[in-house]
Amino acid sequence: MWELSLDQAMQMETELSGEPAELLPPDQIDLRRTAFLLDVDGTLLEIAATPNDVVVPPALRGTLEQLMERSEGAVALVSGRTIETLDRLFRPLRLPAIGQHGAEMRFSGNGPQRQSPASLDRVLRSQIHLLAKIDRRILVEDRSHSMSVHYRLAPQHETILKNKVAKIVAAETHPDSVEVMFGKAVIDIKPRIFSKGSAVREVMASTPFAGRRLVFIGDDTTDESVFAILPELNGIGFAVGSAVRGTHGTITSPAHVRSWLARIATGARP
């Protein structure tokens, strides 16, 4: 298994740019002892104008399938999307997955899906839905356990949307139980009781992930809860596009992520 020397770690902290292949040579990664947990939008896939407009390159499906085979199943998607949506996007692949920012978990592609009992209050959800009336280009996604307000097509409303969401949450009976996360032209709202980080901790305690070195790649504030627990999991993290606290380096784009994973899938030790 690959190990980082002190010099390598320091270099990764200071050289926060470039293709990750420069930081972790694919042929030095032992897939039998490494687990890959990967954010989707903005990490594996380019962010699109709307969530339904994303494109999954066919080559990426092949890469993930090969990584799954060579790592004996230790590859998982980590997303704010539902697992059902992830299955539809990556069909015919069914991967281990974390959905709705940690509300949903599936430890194997063919295994059962676990779901948190926590959900958003009905009144809060109805008020969030009303934000779409500000501009028809604002899209509100309601998944019961979490919600997203997308304003990529109407960026001029960013400030008013953030203020309105903050007021809606503050009016809750237990406002501290609700978490608001500001991503890339999106506002995510969910119960604070679960997170991507708490779900990753559970996945990494399950077979075949347990005992492996975690590699996590994400791209924005919704992934910070995972980056924060990397030390306790002996993990290493990369951010896509810009530096994020708790990461070891920054990858230029989703295309670079896909290229690096493809090189690992074909060139790492079996």
LOKE-655119 format. One record per atom (N, C-alpha, C): x, y, z. Coordinates in steps of 0.02 Angstrom, whole numbers, plus 50000, padded with zeros to 5 digits. Atoms other than C-alpha are relative to their C-alpha. Example, Ala and Ser with C-alpha at 12.3 -4.5 7.8 and 13.67 -1.06 7.14 Angstrom:
500454994150000/506154977550390/500455006050000/499584994149997/506844994750357/499615005550037/
END
This chain:
500424994050000/500005000050000/500435006250000/499614993950002/500575017649965/500015003350069/499944996249939/501205027950110/500295006849983/499744993450012/501585046550120/500555001550050/499474997649956/503235052650188/499835006950023/500124993249975/503305068850287/500115005149945/499864995350054/504085077650138/499445000149948/500555000350048/502715071450022/499385003450026/500594996949970/501355076850141/500065007649999/499894992850000/502125094150157/499945002849929/500044997850069/502275095549969/499275000449978/500705000150019/500435090849949/499625005750032/500334994549967/499935104150074/500175006749967/499784993750028/500915117749984/499875000649926/500124999850072/500675113149801/499284998249986/500715001450005/498795114549798/499735001149930/500244999550068/498585112849612/500284994349960/499725005050044/498845100949468/499634993550002/500325006550005/498305083649417/500234995650057/499825004049941/498265071549566/500504994549984/499515005150017/499325059149470/500705002250021/499354997449979/500785070449516/500104998950075/499965000649928/500365067849700/499974992850023/500065007149983/499855049549709/500074995949935/499915003950062/500615039249567/499554993949999/500475005650003/499305026649510/500314993350011/499705006649993/500535012349504/500264998650070/499805001049931/500925014849689/499404999050046/500615000949959/499125012649748/499794992649999/500215007049994/498684995349811/499244999850009/500734999949998/496844993049770/499714995050050/500255004749949/496704978649893/499975003250068/499974996849934/497034990750036/499795007349998/500234993150008/496265006949973/499265000149985/500714999050013/494465013049974/499915006949969/500144993750033/493835026649858/499285002250013/500664997149991/492365037449912/499995006649963/499974994750050/491905050049779/499355004049997/500574995650012/490755064949774/499844999849925/500225000750069/489775066149611/500015006749963/500064993650036/489245083649553/500585004650018/499434995749989/490765094649532/500644996350013/499415004149986/491945080149567/500104994949944/499975004750055/491605065649449/499705003049936/500374997150057/490435075849338/500045007650002/500034992850004/490465093649278/499315002450022/500644997249978/489115104249359/499645002949939/500414997750056/487705107949237/499535005650021/500464994549986/486435121949224/499454997850049/500495002949954/485155110749312/500234992950017/499795006849981/485375094149404/499844994749948/500195004950050/484485084849264/500435000349936/499604999150061/485715091349134/500704996950004/499325002849994/487265082449199/500084994149951/499845005450047/488135070249082/500514995450032/499535005049975/488975054049138/500374997149939/499635002850057/490355049849012/500014992350003/499995007350000/490255031448960/500664997250027/499355002549976/492105029548997/500034999950076/499994999849927/491795034249179/499674993850028/500325006149976/490595019649200/500494994149996/499515005350007/491955008149134/500555000450053/499494999049949/493245015649252/499754997850069/500275001849934/492125013749405/499884992550006/500105007349999/491674995949357/500664996450010/499355003249993/493504991449341/500305001250070/499774998649932/493935000049506/499634995550050/500395004349956/492524990449590/500274992849999/499765006950007/493184973949522/500684999150033/499315000949976/495004976849566/500075001650074/499974998449928/494644984049739/499534995650041/500475004649968/493394970249780/499415003850031/500614996549979/491964982749797/500105006150043/499874994549954/492814996649896/500005006849964/500114993650034/492165011149791/499285002150014/500684997649984/490675021849843/499915007149975/500194993250018/489775037349780/499735003550062/500234996049943/489435051249906/499675006349972/500364994750036/488105063749854/499435002950040/500624997149974/486695075449899/499404997249963/500545003150038/485665066349767/499764993750037/500245006349973/484595051449813/500384994249968/499685005950028/485325034149787/499624997749938/500405001850059/483895030749666/500225004049939/499774995850055/484475045449560/500704998049978/499335002250018/486285039649567/499984993649958/500075006250038/485755022449506/499775001549929/500254998250067/484835030549361/500565003249958/499474996650036/486315041449315/500544995249976/499435004450015/487615027549320/499794993149974/500255006350027/486505013549253/500434997649941/500255005749960/486864999049232/500384998850066/499635001049938/488095001149376/499565001450061/500304998849934/487444999649554/500584999750050/499414999649957/488805005549672/499795000950073/500114997849932/488925006949860/499915007649998/500154992950006/488245024349894/499765003150065/500284995749948/487855038150017/499595005349964/500444995250033/486365048749965/499715005150049/500334994749961/485495064550026/500455002350058/499534997349951/487045070650119/500054995750062/499925004549944/487065055250230/499354997050025/500655002849978/485195051650250/499914992949975/500065006650030/485375036250140/500684996749995/499385003850006/486705022650140/499874993149971/500015006850028/487015006850040/500724997649998/499315002149993/488574997050082/500264995749943/499805003750060/488584986449924/499495001349945/500444998550055/487844988249752/499344996350001/500605004149999/486594974249777/499704999450070/500235000549931/486334976849963/499405004350015/500584996049981/484874984450057/500205007250013/499884992949990/484715003150077/499745002150069/500204997449935/484675011250249/499815007349993/500244993250005/483745027550275/499905002950070/500084996749936/483795039950419/499265001450014/500694998349984/482155042350511/499885007650002/500074992649996/482515061150520/499825002949933/500194996550062/481675072250391/499865007250017/500154992949990/481285090550366/499265001150016/500684998349981/479735098250443/499585002049939/500454998750057/478245099450325/499915007549987/500104992850008/477995118050358/500635003249971/499384997350028/479825121950326/500054998449926/499965001950070/479755112250164/499545004149956/500474996050040/478225121550103/500255007149991/499744993250006/479065138250140/500605000349953/499435000250047/480645133150047/499744999649928/500295000650067/479565128349898/499785006849973/500244993450022/478875146049892/500565004349970/499454996150026/480615152549851/500044999649923/499995000750073/480395146149674/499575005349966/500434994850029/479085159749649/500385006549987/499604993950010/480455173049656/500205000749927/499775000050070/481035168049483/499904992949974/500155006650027/480495153649371/500644996049986/499365003450012/482345149549344/500294997050064/499795002949937/482545145049528/499684993150007/500245006949995/482385126249553/500054997650072/500015002949932/481865118449720/499924992549994/500045007349997/482215099949745/499804997950071/500255002449935/481255091549886/500074992450002/499905007249992/481865074349940/499764997650068/500285001549934/480955074450108/500545000550055/499474999849951/482565071250205/500455006149990/499594994150014/483435085950122/499685003849942/500244995850055/483085100350003/500585003949971/499504995950033/484095110249878/499665005649961/500244994350038/483795127549807/500555001849951/499514998750053/484705129449641/499865006849968/500104993450031/484985146949573/500555001549947/499484999150050/486345144249441/499755004049941/500284996350057/485175151249308/499755006950020/500214993449975/484735166249418/500465002350056/499514998549948/486325170849512/499895006750035/500134993549970/485715188549546/499584999550063/500435000949941/484545181349679/500374996650058/499635003749949/485935173249782/499905002950070/500044997049933/485895185549927/499314999550030/500685000249974/484015186449944/499804992850017/500175007049985/483865167449936/500344997750065/499655001949939/485185164950071/499675003150061/500324996749944/484335177750182/499324996950016/500665002849989/482615170250158/500044993050030/499915006749971/483225152450193/500195000650073/499784999049931/484085158750351/499405001950044/500584998049961/482465166950410/499504994350010/500455005849995/481425151450372/500254995150053/499715004749952/482605140450472/499985002950070/499994996949934/482735152950615/499314999950033/500685000149973/480835152450634/499784993050022/500165006849979/480875133550664/499974999450076/500045001149928/480415127050836/500684998150029/499335001949979/482145119250848/500485001749942/499584998050057/483205129250724/500694996850000/499335003049997/484825121450785/500014992949973/500045006850027/484215104550722/500044999949924/499984999550073/484265110750541/500665003149979/499364997550026/485865113350444/499905002849930/500014996950066/486045125050295/500715000349973/499345000250030/487515122650177/499975003849933/499974996150061/488005134550038/500524997049953/499565003150049/488715125449888/500105004649940/499874996150061/489085131049710/499335001449966/500654997950027/487515140749660/499434995650024/500525004249971/486485129649774/500005000950076/500074999949927/485825130449953/499694993450020/500255006449977/485615113650039/499755000650071/500314999949934/484485111350190/499874992850021/500105006849976/484455095550296/500004999850076/499935000849928/484285089150475/500744999450019/499305000049980/485915091550569/500234993250026/499835006349968/485835074050643/500414995449955/499585004150044/486615066150488/500415004649954/499574996350045/487985071650369/500384995049956/499575004350041/489115064950233/500554997050044/499475002549956/490455063450368/499784994250043/500235005449957/489415052850486/499864993749959/500145005850043/488885041650341/500654996749977/499355002850021/490685039550279/500314996150057/499735003749943/491185034350454/499694993050005/500345006549998/489885020450449/500214995549942/499795004050058/490345014850274/500704997250011/499315002249991/492185013950321/500074994750055/499995005349949/491735002250465/499694993649974/500335005850028/490854990050348/500444996549949/499655003850052/491474976450230/499775002449931/499285001550000/492424978350113/500445006150015/499634993849990/492934995950166/500434999950063/499665000049935/493494992150344/500734998049993/499285001549999/495374992450372/500395002749941/499664997250059/495765001150208/500165007450011/499834992950000/496565018050178/499495003849956/500514996350035/495225030550128/500295005449955/499884994350044/495405041949977/499325003049985/500634996650012/494005054749970/500135006149956/499964994250044/493745067649833/499335003650000/500604995950000/492475081849848/500155006849971/499884993650033/492235099349786/499735006250035/500264993849970/491305111049904/499854999050074/500125000049928/490685114950078/499594994150024/500405005849979/489475100250079/500444993950014/499545005649989/491005088850083/500465001250060/499554998449945/491855097450230/499944995250059/500085004749944/491115085250356/500394993649990/499585005850014/492065071350269/500745001950008/499304997849994/493695081050255/500205000550074/499864999049929/493555084550443/500174993550036/499885006349965/493595066050491/500554995849967/499475003850033/494995060650374/500564997850048/499465002249955/496315060550513/499824993850041/500195005749959/495325048250619/499944993649959/500075005850044/495105036750468/500654998549962/499375000850035/496925037950414/499915001249925/500184998850069/496235045350255/500365005949969/499704994450037/496795057550123/499465002849954/500534996950038/495695070150034/500255005149950/499864995050052/495725080849878/499375003949986/500554995750020/494635095549831/500075001649926/500004998650072/494145099249651/499865007449989/500124993150021/494325116849582/500325005250044/499704995249953/494865126349738/500154996650066/499775003049937/495695122949904/499444999950051/500485000849945/494605116550047/500384997850061/499655001849938/495175115350227/499944992650014/499995007149983/495685097850279/500224995549943/499795004150057/496235092150106/500755000249993/499285000550011/497965087250047/500215003049933/499844997150065/497855094949875/499375001749962/500574997950041/496745102249741/500084997349930/500015002750068/496295093949577/499665005149955/500234994650043/495975105449430/499274999549982/500685000550027/494325098549365/499764992850005/500265006850003/493175083349357/500344995949946/499665003750053/494035078549194/500664997250025/499375002549971/495685077149290/499874994350049/500195005449954/494815066549423/499884993649960/500165006050040/494145054649291/500634997149968/499385002450030/495845053649205/500434996350051/499595003249947/496725049549369/499714993250020/500325006349982/495455036249417/500084994849946/499915004750056/495595028449244/500704997150001/499315002549996/497485027249265/500094995250058/499975004649943/497255019149435/499674993349982/500385006050017/495975006849367/500404995449953/499625004050049/497175001149230/500734998950019/499285000449988/498885003749307/500224998350070/499795001549932/498855000649494/500124992550009/499875007149986/499444984449571/499354996450011/500615003849987/498104970849572/499944998150073/
END
